[in-house]
Amino acid sequence: MSSTTSPEGTPLAHAPPRRALWRHANVQILFAVVCGALVGWLNPRWGSDLRPLADAFIGLIKLVIGPIVFLIVSTGIAQVGDMRKVGRIGLKALIYFEVLTTLALIVGYILGQVVQPGNGVAPPSAGLSGEIAKYTTGETLPSLSSFFFKLIPDNLLNPFVHGDLLQILVVALIFGTALVLSGEKGRPITEALDRLTVVVFKATSVVMLFAPLGVFGAIGFTVGKFGVVMLITLGKLVLTAYVGMALFVLVVLGIVCRMAGLRLGAILRYIRGEILLALATSSSEAVLPQLAVKLESLGVSRVVVGLVLPISYSFNLTGVALTLPISVLFIQQVYGVHLSWAQQASIFGLMLLTSKGAAGVTGAAFLTLAATVAATGILPLQGLILLLAVDRFMSEARAVINIIGNVVATIIVGKWEGNFDAVKADAALRGS
C-alpha cells in the first residue's frame, strides 16, 4: 500500500485497511435473511425443515449466557467492593423497570382500543386444539411466594443446566458478596475470574460466526411454515404490534434518552447488528453476550452492566407488556365481548401482574398471555388459536423492543449511578 503524506510532505499514519463488504457480520446476516426467505417461499417444505439450524444456534448462545452472567456479575461486585452500592443499583433498576413496563402496557392498551385489530376477523372453530390445550390446561397465575421460592436454586449446577437467568443471578450475587467479604484472600480468585471472562467472551465470538446459519434457518422456517397467507389474514394485528413497537421506542424511550442527555438514534445505530439478529431469530437472549460487551465499550461500568442487563431480561419485559394488552383486546374484539369500564380496569390491573409472569422463563410470553386470558373469566380461550398462528411474528416485535429497552435501561441506570463514561460513549457512538 502506498504511503500517504501531508501537503508539506510529512508522512501520515496509514488508515486501517477496510474489510471486504461481504465480511461484515450485518451484511452476512442480511444475506442469510434473503436466502432463508427465498427458500421458505419457493419450497415451503424445505423451509420448514431448516428449523434445526436456528435451534442449534440458539442452543449455542444459551451455552455461554449462563457463564457470562455469572462472571460479569460476580467480578463486578468484587471490583466495587461495596454492597450498599450494589443494592442501590439494583433498587434503581427495579424502579425504572416498573415505570417503563407500566408505560408499555398503557401504550399497548391505548393502541388496541384505537386500532381495533380484531374487528372483522372471524372467530376460530369451537373447541380447543391440542396445541392450545397445553398452554391453558392447569394454567394459573403465580403467587408472590412461589415466585420468590423459584429464585432459590436446588443446587449450584441446576441454574446453569436449565439456563435460569434469575437463579444464576442469585448464585452470582452470593459468590460476588463472598469475594468482597474475603478481602485480599479473594483477590486471586477475582483475577482468575477476570481472565476466564476474557476466554468466555472469545468463545462467544466463535459461536457468533454461526449467526448467519442460525438466521437462515429461522427465516426459512418462519416463511416455509406460516407463509404470507396467515400474515395477510391477521395482518392488522401484527401491524398494530409493530406500530406499537415503533411508538414506544421513538416516543417513550426517545423522551427517556433526551431527559438523560442521550441520543437514541446513535444508540440504535450502535446496536443495529444486535437488533437485526434479534429480529431474525425472534430471540432477545441471542444477543445478550454481545450487548454486555458493547455496553462496557460504551462506558457503562461492569458492575452496572452485570447487574442491570441480566435483571432487565427478567423484569424489563417491555415487549411482553406492550403486546399483551393488544392481544387481549384482539380476542375481546373478535368475539364482540362487551367490557364495562370496571372490567377494563380490572383486566389492566391483572396485566400489571401477569406482564411480570414471564420473568426468568424463556419463551413464556404466550404462556403469560394464556394465563391472563384465563384469569379474566370473561374472554374465550379459543381466541388463543388465532394468536398462536401469528405468535412468531409478534415474538419478533417483543424481542426487538426488549433488547432496545434493556440497553437504554442499563445506560440510564449507569448515568443515574455516576458509572457512565460520557467521553468513552461519545467515541464509541461516533465509531459506530
N, C-alpha and C positions, 0 to 999 in steps of 0.2 A: 504494500500500500504506500502510495507516495506521501512524503511528508507535507505538512501544512505549515505555512509561515504567515506572519502578520505583514501588513503593508510595509513596516520598517525592516522586514527580513528576519525578525525574531521567530524562532521555531515555536509553534503552538503545540499543546498537548493533543495527541490523536484522539478523535472521537471514537467511542467504543463501536465495534463492528455491529451492524444491525442484523438481527436474526432474520432468516427467511420467513416469509409470511406464514407458510404452512406449519412452522414450528411453534407458533403461538398457541397456547392452550385454548384460548377463546375461539380461535379460528377452527381448531380441530373439533371442538365441541359443536360449533355451528354446522360444520360439515357432517358430523355424526347425526345431528338433528335432521338435516335434509335427507340424508341417506336412509335413516330409520323411517321417516315419514313416507318416503317413496316405496320402500319395501312393504310397509304396512298397507299402503293404498293399492299398490299393484298386485300384491299377493297377501291377502289378509291372513291366510293360514300360516305362511312363513313368518309374518309379523308377530302373530300370537305366540309362536314358538321361540321368540327372541327374549322372552322374559327372564330366563335363567342368567343371561348376561347382566341384566340390571340387578337382579337379586344377588349375584356374585359380587358385583362392585359394592353394593350397599353393605354386604356382609364383611367385605374387607375394610370398609370405612369403620364399621362398628367394632372391628377388631382392635383398632387403635384409639377409638374415642375414650374408652374407659381408662387406659393408662395415661392418656394426655390430660384428662380432667383431674385424675389423682395427682399427677406430677405438678401441674401448674398451680393447683390449689395448695397442696402441702408445702411446696417450696416457696410459694408466695407468702403464706402465713409465716413460715420460718424466717424469711428475709425481713418482713415487717417487724416481727418480734413484739407486737403489741396487740393483745387480744381485744382490748377495748376498741381499737381502730377497726379490727376485723368485724366485730359486732356492729359497729356504726355503719360500715359499708353495707353489710347485709340488711340492716334495717332500712337504710335509704333506698336500697334496690327494691325491697318488697313494697315500700310505699309507692315508689314510681310505677312498679308493675300493676298495682291495684288501680291506680288512677288511669293508666293507659288502656288496660283491658276493659275498664268500665266505659271509657270513651269509645273504644272499638265496638262494644255492644250497642251503644247509643247510635253510632253511625250506621251499623248494620240494621238496627230496628227501624230507624227513620227511612232508610233506603228501601227496605222491604215493604213498608207501608206506602211509600210514594210510587214505586215502580210497579208493585203488584205482580211479581213474576209468575205467580200461579194461576192468574186469570186466563181462561181459555185452554188450559191443559186438562185433558181427560183423565179422570182417576184410573188407577190400575185395576185389574180384575180383582174381585173379592178373594180374600184368603191370603195368608202369608206364605211366601215361598220358603223353602228350606233354608236358603241363604239368609233371608231376613230374620227367620226364627232364631238363628244362632246369635244374632245381635240383640234380640229382645227377650228371649227366654231367661227368666230369673234376673233380668237387669234391674238393679235398684240403685238409688243414689248412695254414694259412700258416706259414712258417718265421719265426723271430725276425728273421733278417737281411732277408727280403723285407718284413716289416712296417716295419722302420726305414728301409729304402730308399724305401718308399712315402711316408714323411713328407717327402721332398725333392721339391719340385715341379720340373717340367721347365723352366718359365719363370714369370715373375711373374704372368701373367694366368690360367694354367691353373687354379689353385685356385679362383679366383672364377668362372670359366666353368663348372666342374664342381661347385661348391659343396662342395668337400672341406674340412671344418672343421679337420681336423688340419693340412693343408698351409697353410691361411690363418693358423692359429695360429703356425706356424713362420715365415711371412713377417712377421707382426706382431711376433713376438719379436725377429727380426733388425732390423726397422725401428725398434722402440722402443729397442733397445740402441744403435743408431746415433744416435738422438736424444739419448740420455743422454751418449754419448761426444762429441757435438758441442758440448755445453755451451751457452753463450749464443747461439752461432750457430744452434743448432737450436731455440731458444725460439720464434721467429716461426712456424716450421712447426708446432710443438706447439700454439700458439694457434690457428692456422688449422684444424688438425685438430679442435680442440675445437669451433670454430664449425661445422665440417662435420658433426660428430657430432649437434649440435642439429638440423640440417637433415635428416639421415638419419632421426632418430627422429620428426620431423614427417612424413616420408614414410611411415614405418611406421604412424603414426596414420591416415593416409589409407587405406592398404591395409586396416587393421583395420575400416574402415567396411563392407567387403565380407564380413566374417566370417559374418554370418547367411546370406548366399547360399552360401558355401562349406559351412557346416554343413548347410543344406537339401539340397544336392547329395550330401554324404557320407552322411547318414542315409537319404535316398531311395534311393540306390544300394544301400546295405547291405541294407535291408529288401526292396527290389524284387528283388535278385539272389539273396539267400540265404533270405529269408523266415524263418519261425519253425519250419518242419519240421526243418531240419538242426540248428537250435539245440536243439530238444527231443531229437533223437536223440543228440546229443553234449553234452547239457546238463550232465551230470555233470562232464565235462572243463572246460567253460567256467566252471561254478560253482566248481570247485576252484581255478582260476586266480584268480577274483575273491575267494574266501575267503583265498587266499594273499596277495593284494594287501592286503586289509584287515588281516590279521595282521601283515604286515611293517611296514605304515605305523603301525598303532596300538601294536604291541608294540616292535618293534626301533627304529623311528625315534622313537617316543614316549619310550623309555628314553634314547636318544641326546640328545634335546632336554631331557629332565629333568636329565640329568647336566650339561648346559651351561647350565642355568638358563633354558631357553626353554619356551614353551607351544606345543605342537604344534597344539592346536585353534585358537589365534589365528593361527598361520601358515597353516593350511589355509583359514581364513575369508579371510585376506588375499589368497590366490591362487585363490579359488574360481572366479573367472571363467576363469582360465587352465586350471584343472582341467577345467571344463566344456567348453571349446573343444578341449582335447586329447582328451577322451573322445569328442566328437562327430566329430572329424576323424581319429582314430587316429594323430595325429602330434604328437610332443613338440616337433619343430622349429617348429611353427606358433606356439608361444608364447615362443620364445627371446627375441625383442626386448622383449616386454612384461615378461618376468621380469628382464631386465637393468635396466630402468627401475625396477621395483618393488623390487629388491634394493638399489639405490642409495638409493631413498627410504626404505628400511628401516634405513639407517645403515651398510651394508656399503660399504667404500671401493671406488673404481673399479678399482684395481689388483687387488683380490681378486675382484671380480665379473668383470673382464676375463680373468683367468687361470683361475679355478676353474670358472666356469659353462661356457665353451666346452670345457674339458678334460673336464668331467663328462659332457657329451653324447657323448663318445667312450669314456670309461673307467669311468664310474659307471653302467653299464647294469644297474641292479638289476632292472629289469623283465625283461630278457632272462635274467638269472641266475636269477630266480625261476621263470619259466615253462619254461625249458629242461629241468630235471630232471622236472617234471610231464609234459612232452610225451614225453620219452624213456621214462619209466616207463609212460606210457599205451600206447605201442607194445609194450613188453615184456609188459604185461598183456593186451592184445588178442590177441596171438599165443601167450600162455601160455609164454613163453620163461623157463626157469629160470636164474637167475643166482646163482652162488656169492658168498660174501662177498668173495672176492678179485676176482671180476669186477665186483661193485658198486663196490668201492673203486677199481678201475682206471677205470671209467666216470666216477666222481665226479671223479677226478683229471683225466680228459680234459675234463670240463665246466669245470673251473677254467681251462683254456686256451682252449677254444672260446667261453666266455662273453665273452671279450675279442675274439673274432674279428670282431664287428660294429663294432669301433671305427672311427669315421670313415666308415662306409659306410651311407648312408641306405637304410632298408628291407632291411637284411641279416639280420634276425633269423631268417627262415625258411631262408636260406642257411646260417646258423650251425647251425641245428637239423639240416639235411640233412648237413652236414659231420660233425656229432657222431654221428649215426646210422650214417653210412657208415664212420666211423673205428672204431666198436665192433667191426665184423666179425661181430657176433652178431645184431643186430636187423634184421628185414626192412625194406627201403626202401619196400615197398608201403604200410606203415603211414602214410607221409607223406601219402598221398591223403586220409585222414581228417582229418589235422591241417590240411592246406591248406584244407579245406572250412570250418573254423571259425577260420582264422588271423586273419580280420578282427576277430572278437570278442576273440581273445587279444591282438591288437595294441592294442586299446583299453586293456586292463589294463596292458600294457607301457608305453604312453605316459603313463598317469597316474602309475604308480609312478616312472618315470624323472624326470618334472618335479618331483614332490614330493621325491624323493631328491636331485635336483640343487639345489633351493632350500635344503634343510636342509644339504647339504654346503657350499654357499657361505657360509651363515651361520656354521656351525661353524668353518670354516677362518678366517673373519673374526674370530671371537671368539678362536680359538686364537692368531692372529697379533696381536691387540690392535687390529685395524682395524674395530671394530664400535661404533657409537654407540648405547648402550642407551636413552638418553633419546629419541633420534630414532625408534628402533624402537618404543618403547612408544607414542609419539604416533601413529605410522603404524598400528600394530595396533589401537589404540583407534578410530582413524578408520575402519578397515575394517568 
